Amino acid sequence: MKTILFALFILAGLSLTAHARTVTAVNSGSWESSSTWSPAAPGNGDLVLIPRDKTVEITSNIQQKFWQMDIRVAGTLNFVGGGAKLWLNDQSVIYVYSYGKIYSNQNSQVIILGSTTVMNGTNSGVTITGPSVATANNSSASSLTSSSSAAGFQPYSPSALPVQFIAFTAVRRAGDVLVQWSTAQEVDALSFEVEMSTDGRSWNTLSTVAAAGNSSSTRAYSFTARNLPAGTLQFRIKQIDINGKYTYTAIRTVKSGSDAHIGLMAAPGKLVARFGQEVKGVTIRVMNANGQVLQEQQLASAFGQVLLPTQAKGYCIVAILHNNEIAASQALVF
């Protein structure tokens, strides 16, 4: 029963931060320095991410007893000097991931959540490793053993789902290519890298786009690659999480010349349309097998990836109308 209740508490903590600002350590440095973080130093209500290759140091008494934070350590959180403390409210939670660690080397260095001391440093040194999590409901940690997850940090089994992509498209406009992708869910996502290849073997990173971090709502991203060479180009997205792990999307191929193709795809709760060239005055119509119109959406202009929320279920016919003619149609199952 304790295990079940603890798991429910963790899930509740995740829901509390669903709409918080995400603050990510983009440089190794002091917790209190704005240059360590993007977009700014951590504050009340923030989701705080320390990626695998970053070390953040706490060098003073950070006593914010009324602040609630969700801290996720994939890199290192290092307590330095006497009096280095972190004190947050009893709704806060601290995760240490598999490659993460929290290090302390003095008796006076502590982490307190509400009235619960979850880390008590020792002069012989304390290293908290993951995967482990601390909440105010955990037992008080009177002392910790080096390289162990003691009373204040309980082991847990990571169950985070990967980023769930809705769609990924790439379309050419003259010498540019518009790259778009959308996600239905993100858990501990750090960034997306847009990569391009001219031969399918060597890949170059064109841009890095910050991820939402943690989200259960639709997120849309885009990047325009400008002044590209003629010929066939290939694109993919590298998704990186704060633990340093990464995955790739499928490859999208863009050829020279105009592309009048209109693609249609069903996703949970959404219709995805891809317009290879800009079309003005478009109507998207969703019908059931009997031809009954279930949904109709008019767009002044459509280019690239278009997401249309839909309540359609089962077998449907989707038609794209332009100038009172059917420009594209496809049978889809939602």
Secondary structure, 3 states (H helix, E strand, C coil): CHHHHHHHHHHHHHHHCCCCCEEEECCCEECCCHHHEECCCCCCCCEEEECCCCEEEECCEEECCCCCCEEEECCEEEECCCCCEEEECCCCEEEECCCCEEEECCCCCEEEECCEEEEECCCCCEEEECCEEEECCCCCCCCCCCCCCCCCCEECCCCCCCCEEEEEEEEEECCEEEEEEEEEEECCEEEEEEEEECCCCCCEEEEEEECCCCECCCEEEEEEECCCCCCCEEEEEEEEECCCCEEECCCEEECCCCCCCEEEEEECCEEEEEEEEEEEEEEEEEEECCCCEEEEEEEEEEEEEEEEECCCCCEEEEEEEECCEEEEEEEEEC
